Amino acid sequence: MAEEKKMIGKVTHYFGKISVAGISLSDTLKVGDIISIEGATTAFQEEITSMQIDQKTVEQAGAGDLIGIKVKDKVRVGDSVYIVS
């Protein structure tokens, strides 16, 4: 069965020194979810192991939240974030 992807946000910032992406969410995201970050030169999947809102660790975030997550590869502002199921 093909994996399904649903867009849940956009990359708004990338902090290269610490490999953290700032993502503006349009849907719910939880620790343990698998996301796919895709853009013109970006394409990788990663499991959410932790995320933060305003430097506070959270287990779940929802639409309208601006989260920070550690990423294994460079992302770019405007890249789309999908949840993979």
Beta strands, then each sheet from edge to edge (+ up, - down):
strand 1: 5-15
strand 2: 20-25
strand 3: 29-30
strand 4: 34-38
strand 5: 43-47
strand 6: 51-53
strand 7: 56-58
strand 8: 60-61
strand 9: 66-70
strand 10: 80-84
sheet 1: 5+ 4- 10+ 1- 2+ 9- 6+ 7-
sheet 2: 3+ 8-
end
